[in-house]
Amino acid sequence: MKRYIYLDDEPIEAVRPYIRAVENAGEGLAIEHRHPQQYPKQMETLREEHLGGALDGLILDLRLDQFPNLAAGDKRADYRASTLAQEIRTRATEGVLPEFPIVLLSTDERLRRSYVNDDTSHDLFDVKSLKERIEDPVGAARLSAELIALVEGYKRIGQAHSRKRGVNRGLMILGIDEQPPYLDPRILNHFLGRDGTPPIHEVARFVLRELLDTPGPLIDSGVLAARMGIDQGRSPGFKTLVDRLNEASYQGAFAAGWPRWWAAGVESAWRAMGNASGSLRTTPSAERVAYLRKELKIRDLVPATAFKPSSSTMFWTICRASGDPLDPKEGFLVDRQPKFPWQDRVYVSLTALLDGTARSKGLRIDPLENDRFIRARTRLNVR
């Protein structure tokens, strides 16, 4: 059983529906709501709970300082989630507190007002989630899987730190027995630490942010479907295909909550089928799907199609705003440079720029793309 304490100054009646939705969406997860205590007592309580086996992870509302616990006669907390998370991370680095995942769970309004523009607090939390997301059963199930995977991932990283040295530590964290030729060695260097073993939460942040959340060596199901040329929403056989690509699946830390596939492994699987007429990258989606149907005998696959004004079906990525498959040649680079050389640039489609989807997601194109976008918009006679 994975046990989380959920600190929220709202009364239990207000947060119980969220807790039940997430607990009921998965198995082996228990979430206990607590009202935040005064700062020194809260830190000591968390330490005792973790050492006593009652705490595997912590969920925090962004605002912990709005309402006192009148039923218990407690004063209103004098801190917010970022303050508490910072102290926990600092003490964990010093070895005073054990390491455990910290999740931020709040409303969209609060996050927009107090969190989005505060870059200094973003690295304190392993996951940021919206309460509104839990109202959707799919969102509740995904958060439930992520919470369980976080505890298991922290445990795996801790075991790797205690059992392995050098690059073997990174291989264990990534779920790889031997270093494959396609794995950039600079990735493994990040697991070594410059001055000894890095803190578990820093390794966790690196895996989650720079490998799982960013396309590159690892890709998610949306990019996988695009590279296979498949319309995922209309293809019941996509799950069967995923099962056939099991050897390319990521088996490392947090895999249960963030399903990913090694991009190089997917291409190797394509080549191993033996009768492909060309490379995966340069084959139109209809031909990719026809080939998969023939070679793997998976009939219920539907090829993805281009969304006008795009026309190319040599998909390789997805639009960052809409999630639609996209040929990078017809996309526009997002104004965000990769942090590391192994990471792919991300794109938005012309459609998402014209209909406002990109803007609603807070996405802007690279300034070097502005002239090309203006020309494309002018050709369509759109202001």
C-alpha positions as CSV (number, residue, x, y, z in Angstrom):
1,M,0.0,0.0,0.0
2,K,1.3,3.4,-1.0
3,R,0.4,6.0,1.6
4,Y,0.1,9.7,1.0
5,I,-0.7,12.5,3.4
6,Y,-2.6,15.3,1.8
7,L,-2.3,18.7,3.4
8,D,-5.1,21.1,2.6
9,D,-6.6,23.7,4.8
10,E,-10.0,23.2,3.3
11,P,-12.5,21.1,5.4
12,I,-12.5,17.4,4.7
13,E,-16.0,17.6,3.2
14,A,-14.6,19.8,0.4
15,V,-11.6,17.6,-0.5
16,R,-13.1,14.1,0.2
17,P,-14.5,13.7,-3.4
18,Y,-11.0,14.3,-4.8
19,I,-9.5,11.8,-2.5
20,R,-12.1,9.1,-3.2
21,A,-11.9,9.6,-7.0
22,V,-8.1,9.1,-7.0
23,E,-8.1,6.2,-4.5
24,N,-10.9,4.4,-6.3
25,A,-9.2,4.8,-9.7
26,G,-6.4,2.5,-8.8
27,E,-5.3,-0.2,-6.4
28,G,-2.9,0.0,-3.5
29,L,-3.2,3.7,-2.8
30,A,-4.3,5.4,0.4
31,I,-4.6,9.2,0.8
32,E,-5.2,10.7,4.2
33,H,-6.3,14.3,4.5
34,R,-4.7,16.4,7.2
35,H,-5.1,20.1,8.1
36,P,-1.7,21.9,8.0
37,Q,-0.1,22.4,11.4
38,Q,2.1,25.2,12.6
39,Y,5.4,25.0,10.8
40,P,7.8,23.5,13.3
41,K,5.3,20.9,14.4
42,Q,4.4,20.0,10.8
43,M,8.0,19.2,9.9
44,E,8.4,17.0,13.0
45,T,5.1,15.2,12.2
46,L,6.1,14.4,8.7
47,R,9.4,13.0,9.8
48,E,7.7,10.8,12.4
49,E,5.1,9.7,10.0
50,H,7.6,8.7,7.3
51,L,9.9,6.8,9.8
52,G,6.8,5.1,11.2
53,G,5.8,3.8,7.7
54,A,2.7,5.9,7.5
55,L,4.0,8.3,4.8
56,D,5.3,7.4,1.3
57,G,4.5,10.7,-0.3
58,L,3.1,14.1,0.3
59,I,0.3,16.0,-1.5
60,L,0.1,19.7,-1.0
61,D,-2.5,22.3,-1.8
62,L,-0.9,25.5,-3.0
63,R,-2.4,27.7,-0.3
64,L,-2.2,26.2,3.2
65,D,-2.6,29.5,5.0
66,Q,-6.2,30.6,4.4
67,F,-8.3,28.6,6.8
68,P,-7.6,27.5,10.4
69,N,-8.7,24.1,11.7
70,L,-11.5,25.4,13.9
71,A,-12.6,21.9,15.0
72,A,-9.2,21.2,16.5
73,G,-8.7,24.7,17.8
74,D,-5.5,25.1,15.6
75,K,-4.2,28.4,14.3
76,R,-4.1,29.1,10.7
77,A,-0.8,27.9,9.1
78,D,1.7,30.6,8.4
79,Y,3.3,29.1,5.2
80,R,2.5,28.0,1.7
81,A,3.2,24.8,-0.1
82,S,6.4,26.0,-1.7
83,T,7.9,27.0,1.7
84,L,7.2,23.6,3.2
85,A,8.4,21.8,0.1
86,Q,11.7,23.8,0.0
87,E,12.4,23.0,3.7
88,I,11.7,19.3,3.1
89,R,14.0,19.1,0.1
90,T,16.8,21.0,2.0
91,R,16.6,18.7,5.0
92,A,16.5,15.6,2.7
93,T,19.7,16.8,1.0
94,E,21.3,17.2,4.4
95,G,20.2,13.7,5.5
96,V,17.9,15.0,8.3
97,L,14.7,13.9,6.5
98,P,14.2,10.9,4.3
99,E,13.4,11.4,0.6
100,F,9.8,11.1,-0.6
101,P,7.8,12.5,-3.6
102,I,5.9,15.8,-3.2
103,V,2.9,16.5,-5.4
104,L,1.2,19.9,-5.8
105,L,-2.6,19.6,-6.2
106,S,-4.5,22.8,-6.5
107,T,-7.1,24.7,-8.5
108,D,-6.4,26.2,-11.9
109,E,-7.2,29.7,-10.6
110,R,-4.7,29.4,-7.8
111,L,-1.9,28.0,-10.0
112,R,-2.4,30.8,-12.5
113,R,-2.3,33.5,-9.9
114,S,0.4,32.3,-7.6
115,Y,2.5,29.5,-9.1
116,V,2.9,29.8,-12.9
117,N,5.1,32.9,-12.7
118,D,7.1,31.7,-9.7
119,D,9.9,29.8,-11.5
120,T,11.8,29.3,-8.2
121,S,9.2,26.9,-6.9
122,H,8.7,24.7,-10.0
123,D,11.5,22.3,-9.2
124,L,10.3,21.6,-5.7
125,F,7.4,19.3,-6.8
126,D,7.6,16.1,-8.7
127,V,4.1,16.5,-10.2
128,K,1.7,19.5,-10.5
129,S,-1.9,18.5,-11.0
130,L,-5.3,20.4,-11.1
131,K,-8.2,19.5,-8.9
132,E,-10.4,20.0,-11.9
133,R,-8.5,17.2,-13.6
134,I,-9.7,14.7,-11.1
135,E,-13.3,15.4,-11.9
136,D,-12.7,13.4,-15.1
137,P,-12.4,9.7,-14.5
138,V,-9.5,9.5,-17.0
139,G,-7.7,12.2,-15.2
140,A,-8.3,10.6,-11.8
141,A,-6.9,7.3,-13.1
142,R,-3.9,8.9,-14.5
143,L,-3.1,10.8,-11.3
144,S,-3.6,7.6,-9.3
145,A,-1.1,5.8,-11.5
146,E,1.4,8.6,-11.2
147,L,1.2,8.7,-7.4
148,I,1.9,5.0,-7.2
149,A,4.7,5.2,-9.8
150,L,6.3,8.1,-7.9
151,V,6.7,6.1,-4.7
152,E,8.1,3.1,-6.7
153,G,10.4,5.3,-8.7
154,Y,11.9,7.0,-5.6
155,K,12.5,3.5,-4.2
156,R,14.2,2.4,-7.4
157,I,16.5,5.4,-7.4
158,G,17.4,4.8,-3.7
159,Q,18.2,1.2,-4.4
160,A,20.4,2.2,-7.4
161,H,22.3,4.7,-5.2
162,S,23.0,2.0,-2.6
163,R,23.8,-0.9,-5.0
164,K,25.4,0.6,-8.1
165,R,28.4,2.9,-9.0
166,G,29.3,4.8,-12.1
167,V,27.1,4.5,-15.2
168,N,25.6,1.3,-13.9
169,R,23.6,3.4,-11.4
170,G,22.0,5.2,-14.3
171,L,21.3,2.0,-16.2
172,M,19.5,0.5,-13.2
173,I,17.4,3.7,-12.8
174,L,16.5,3.6,-16.5
175,G,15.7,-0.2,-16.4
176,I,18.5,-1.2,-18.8
177,D,20.9,-4.2,-18.2
178,E,23.6,-3.1,-20.6
179,Q,24.4,0.3,-22.2
180,P,22.8,0.3,-25.7
181,P,24.5,2.1,-28.5
182,Y,21.6,4.5,-29.0
183,L,21.8,5.9,-25.5
184,D,23.6,9.2,-25.3
185,P,26.4,8.7,-22.7
186,R,25.8,12.3,-21.5
187,I,22.5,11.1,-20.1
188,L,24.2,8.6,-17.8
189,N,26.6,11.2,-16.6
190,H,23.7,13.1,-14.9
191,F,23.2,10.2,-12.6
192,L,26.8,10.4,-11.2
193,G,26.7,13.7,-9.5
194,R,29.6,16.2,-9.5
195,D,30.3,16.0,-5.8
196,G,29.2,12.5,-4.9
197,T,25.7,10.9,-5.1
198,P,23.0,13.4,-6.0
199,P,19.9,13.6,-3.9
200,I,17.1,11.3,-4.9
201,H,14.7,14.1,-5.6
202,E,17.1,15.8,-8.0
203,V,17.5,12.5,-9.9
204,A,13.7,12.1,-9.9
205,R,13.3,15.6,-11.3
206,F,15.8,14.9,-14.0
207,V,14.1,11.7,-15.1
208,L,10.6,13.2,-15.0
209,R,11.4,16.5,-16.6
210,E,14.2,15.9,-19.0
211,L,13.5,12.3,-20.2
212,L,9.8,11.5,-19.7
213,D,8.2,14.8,-20.2
214,T,10.4,15.9,-23.1
215,P,10.5,14.0,-26.4
216,G,13.9,12.7,-27.4
217,P,15.3,9.2,-26.6
218,L,11.9,8.5,-25.1
219,I,8.5,9.2,-26.7
220,D,5.0,9.0,-25.4
221,S,2.0,7.3,-26.9
222,G,1.0,10.3,-29.0
223,V,4.4,10.5,-30.7
224,L,4.5,6.8,-31.0
225,A,1.2,6.7,-32.8
226,A,2.3,9.6,-35.1
227,R,5.5,7.7,-36.0
228,M,3.5,4.6,-36.8
229,G,1.2,6.7,-38.9
230,I,-1.8,5.7,-36.8
231,D,-5.0,7.6,-35.8
232,Q,-4.9,6.5,-32.2
233,G,-8.4,7.6,-31.3
234,R,-9.9,5.5,-34.2
235,S,-7.6,2.5,-34.0
236,P,-8.6,-0.2,-31.4
237,G,-5.6,-2.2,-32.7
238,F,-3.2,0.4,-31.3
239,K,-3.0,-1.4,-28.0
240,T,-2.2,-4.6,-29.8
241,L,0.6,-2.8,-31.6
242,V,1.9,-1.4,-28.3
243,D,2.1,-4.9,-26.9
244,R,4.1,-6.0,-30.0
245,L,6.5,-3.2,-29.3
246,N,7.2,-4.4,-25.7
247,E,10.9,-4.7,-26.3
248,A,11.0,-1.0,-27.1
249,S,9.1,0.0,-24.0
250,Y,10.7,2.0,-21.1
251,Q,11.0,-0.1,-18.0
252,G,12.8,2.3,-15.7
253,A,11.8,4.6,-12.8
254,F,8.3,6.0,-13.0
255,A,7.4,3.8,-16.0
256,A,4.0,2.7,-14.6
257,G,2.8,6.3,-14.4
258,W,4.5,7.6,-17.5
259,P,4.4,4.9,-20.3
260,R,7.2,5.6,-22.8
261,W,9.1,3.9,-25.6
262,W,12.7,4.2,-26.7
263,A,12.5,5.9,-30.0
264,A,15.5,4.0,-31.4
265,G,13.8,0.7,-30.3
266,V,10.7,1.6,-32.2
267,E,12.7,2.2,-35.4
268,S,14.6,-1.0,-34.8
269,A,11.3,-2.9,-34.5
270,W,10.2,-1.4,-37.8
271,R,13.4,-2.5,-39.6
272,A,13.2,-5.9,-38.0
273,M,9.9,-6.6,-39.8
274,G,12.0,-7.0,-42.9
275,N,9.9,-6.0,-45.8
276,A,9.5,-2.3,-45.3
277,S,9.7,-0.4,-48.6
278,G,11.5,2.6,-47.0
279,S,12.6,4.2,-43.8
280,L,9.9,4.9,-41.2
281,R,10.6,8.6,-41.3
282,T,10.0,9.0,-45.0
283,T,7.0,6.7,-45.4
284,P,3.5,8.3,-45.6
285,S,1.1,7.2,-42.9
286,A,-1.2,5.2,-45.2
287,E,1.8,3.1,-46.3
288,R,3.0,2.6,-42.7
289,V,-0.4,1.4,-41.6
290,A,-0.8,-0.9,-44.6
291,Y,2.5,-2.4,-43.8
292,L,1.7,-2.9,-40.2
293,R,-1.6,-4.6,-41.1
294,K,0.1,-6.9,-43.4
295,E,3.2,-7.8,-41.3
296,L,1.6,-7.9,-37.9
297,K,-1.9,-9.0,-38.9
298,I,-3.4,-6.1,-36.9
299,R,-6.5,-5.2,-39.0
300,D,-8.2,-2.5,-36.9
301,L,-5.6,0.3,-37.5
302,V,-6.6,3.5,-39.2
303,P,-4.0,5.8,-40.8
304,A,-3.7,9.3,-39.5
305,T,-4.6,12.1,-41.9
306,A,-3.3,15.6,-42.3
307,F,-5.3,18.6,-41.0
308,K,-5.7,21.3,-43.5
309,P,-3.9,23.5,-44.5
310,S,-1.2,20.8,-43.8
311,S,-0.9,18.1,-46.4
312,S,2.1,15.9,-45.5
313,T,1.4,12.6,-43.8
314,M,5.0,11.8,-43.1
315,F,4.3,12.3,-39.4
316,W,7.1,12.3,-36.9
317,T,5.9,14.3,-34.0
318,I,2.7,15.9,-32.6
319,C,1.4,19.4,-32.4
320,R,2.2,20.6,-28.8
321,A,-1.1,22.4,-28.6
322,S,-3.6,20.0,-30.1
323,G,-1.8,16.6,-29.9
324,D,-2.5,16.0,-33.6
325,P,0.1,14.2,-35.7
326,L,2.5,16.5,-37.5
327,D,5.3,16.4,-40.0
328,P,7.9,18.7,-38.5
329,K,8.5,20.3,-41.9
330,E,4.9,21.7,-41.8
331,G,5.1,22.7,-38.1
332,F,6.4,25.8,-36.4
333,L,9.1,25.6,-33.7
334,V,7.9,26.5,-30.2
335,D,9.8,29.3,-28.5
336,R,11.6,27.0,-26.1
337,Q,15.1,25.7,-26.7
338,P,16.0,22.2,-25.6
339,K,17.8,22.1,-22.3
340,F,19.9,19.2,-23.3
341,P,21.3,18.1,-26.7
342,W,19.5,14.8,-26.8
343,Q,16.0,16.5,-26.6
344,D,13.9,17.1,-29.6
345,R,12.5,20.5,-30.5
346,V,8.7,20.7,-30.2
347,Y,6.3,22.2,-32.7
348,V,2.8,23.6,-33.2
349,S,0.7,23.2,-36.3
350,L,-0.4,26.1,-38.5
351,T,-4.0,25.1,-37.6
352,A,-3.3,25.5,-33.9
353,L,-1.8,28.9,-34.5
354,L,-4.7,30.2,-36.6
355,D,-7.6,28.9,-34.4
356,G,-6.0,30.1,-31.1
357,T,-5.3,26.7,-29.6
358,A,-1.6,27.4,-29.3
359,R,-2.3,30.7,-27.6
360,S,-4.7,29.2,-25.1
361,K,-2.0,26.7,-24.1
362,G,0.5,29.6,-23.6
363,L,2.6,28.5,-26.6
364,R,4.5,31.0,-28.8
365,I,6.5,30.2,-31.8
366,D,10.3,30.9,-32.1
367,P,10.9,34.5,-33.3
368,L,12.8,33.1,-36.2
369,E,9.5,31.5,-37.4
370,N,7.5,34.7,-37.5
371,D,8.2,35.6,-41.1
372,R,7.3,32.1,-42.3
373,F,4.1,32.1,-40.2
374,I,3.1,35.5,-41.7
375,R,3.7,34.2,-45.2
376,A,1.7,31.1,-44.5
377,R,-1.2,33.1,-43.1
378,T,-1.1,35.5,-46.0
379,R,-1.4,32.7,-48.5
380,L,-4.5,31.6,-46.7
381,N,-5.8,35.1,-46.7
382,V,-6.2,35.0,-42.9
383,R,-5.4,37.9,-40.6
